[in-house]
């Protein structure tokens, strides 16, 4: 059994791993290079397989306090507005899978995980970037910001898409751009016209684009994400600095042909954040 687990990264993945392993009796140390925990994304949808885990960890009430639990997921044609399909969520998911489908803000999910981790024996070290790691006969050894050597039985690389741990292990270079741009916005539902407020998940599908909207923060806010094919229209220094102030005019031009209901939603959003989407090729298993 792993006696001492080291985790690089204190995001949602790292904190979930820390909580699960600490509850299983492992000693856990989490290293985060940021000086404070924050989640710069927007919304997240989690299915019953995830909410079941959160409930098992004793977080049912904490989740219910910050999440929304939509009753339906609707798919619509972005060009015509026609409904293409419906999926029952809410009670149907609870009855079928024994746990609900939830939508919430990523910062809220990270906060409830952090609170739960702080109630375990796991140690969280902020402003502490790992510099290198090596595998030893007895486990792993990592070097931290203060140049000290830290030993453990295993190291979990939960340090994101631009993971230094992955680079040390696989040497496979930086992530690659997918050719997609993600425009994201959070809007207070009370600030929207009544006809645009929604407590369900809606996915709008169109050629080379899709838009997804769903409630977060207990239903008080609406999360809107528009994905389009394209590249940034202005130069940038590094894809790693992926959160840009978006030009709404670029988004409107990309979605000029969508139907009136979707246009009305887009026009109601005052400001957008822009992400250049990146991914990595699958691991081959050939690396040692």
C-alpha positions, -999 to +999 in steps of 0.1 A: +000+000+000+011+036-007+021+051+026+031+086+013+015+101-018+029+132-034+005+153-056+016+180-080-012+205-085-041+216-063-068+220-089-100+200-090-081+168-100-054+172-074-077+180-046-101+151-054-071+127-055-059+141-022-093+136-005-098+101-019-063+089-009-063+106+026-097+089+033-081+056+023-054+061+049-025+074+028-003+101+039-007+129+013+012+160+005-001+184-022+022+209-039+007+239-057+028+266-074+001+293-070+001+314-039-037+309-035-062+284-048-084+298-076-103+283-105-102+305-136-126+284-156-164+289-156-190+261-154-187+224-152-213+196-157-209+165-136-228+133-141-240+108-115-207+089-116-191+121-101-219+132-078-220+097-064-184+101-053-189+135-038-219+121-018-197+092-007-171+117+006-198+134+027-202+164+004-238+160-005-250+190+014-220+212+004-227+203-033-265+210-030-257+244-016-237+256-047-249+235-076-279+235-099-297+203-108-313+207-142-343+186-151-336+185-188-309+187-215-322+200-248-303+199-281-312+225-307-302+234-342-281+266-339-292+278-374-330+271-372-337+269-335-354+235-341-353+211-312-332+180-322-336+160-290-342+160-252-326+141-224-343+138-190-319+147-161-331+156-126-353+129-111-348+106-140-310+105-134-315+101-097-338+071-102-317+054-129-282+059-114-288+067-078-272+101-079-281+134-096-267+153-126-254+187-115-240+219-130-219+243-110-191+268-111-156+253-111-146+276-082-174+263-061-164+227-068-127+234-059-138+252-027-158+224-014-130+199-022-105+221-005-126+224+026-130+186+028-092+181+023-084+205+051-104+183+074-081+153+067-044+148+075-034+158+040-008+186+038-014+214+013+016+235+004+009+266-017+035+287-035+056+256-038+065+245-073+082+212-079+114+215-098+122+179-107+115+143-098+132+110-101+121+074-096+140+054-069+141+018-058+117+027-030+094+052-048+099+087-060+120+117-050+110+153-059+129+186-055+108+215-043+111+253-046+134+254-015+157+229-031+148+203-005+144+166-015+110+152-007+104+114-008+073+094-013+060+061-026+043+077-057+038+110-075+005+121-091+009+147-118-023+167-115-007+199-127-028+205-157-025+205-195+010+222-193+021+197-167+058+198-158+055+163-143+044+149-177+072+167-194+098+153-170+084+118-175+076+117-212+096+146-228+068+150-254+068+188-257+040+213-251+003+209-259-010+215-294-037+239-305-068+221-317-079+250-339-109+259-317-116+290-297-138+289-266-157+320-256-170+318-221-193+340-200-211+340-167-243+361-166-265+368-136-299+354-145-316+383-128-299+406-154-313+387-183-347+392-199-372+366-186-372+348-220-335+341-218-333+328-183-330+291-180-327+263-155-319+236-180-289+226-202-292+236-238-267+226-265-269+245-298-253+227-327-242+242-360-215+239-387-181+244-372-197+257-340-216+248-309-229+268-279-238+253-245-257+271-217-266+259-182-273+272-147-246+275-120-243+289-085-275+273-074-292+285-106-286+322-100-261+325-128-261+312-164-229+298-179-225+302-216-198+286-237-194+292-275-169+270-294-159+280-329-132+270-354-105+296-357-073+312-345-067+343-324-071+375-344-044+392-324-008+381-315-001+365-282+031+355-264+022+320-253-007+296-256+000+288-219-014+323-211-048+311-224-072+334-207-076+365-229-101+393-229-123+384-258-134+406-287-172+401-288-172+414-323-151+384-334-176+360-318-206+378-333-190+375-367-184+338-362-220+332-352-236+356-376-258+330-392-273+315-360-311+317-352-327+347-335-331+330-300-294+322-299-285+357-312-306+373-285-287+353-258-253+362-273-263+399-275-273+398-238-238+389-227-218+420-218-183+405-217-166+373-227-133+355-218-115+337-245-096+303-243-075+288-270-083+252-268-053+228-267-049+191-262-022+164-262-017+133-284-025+100-266+003+084-246+017+054-265+029+034-234+064+032-249+079+056-225+099+044-195 
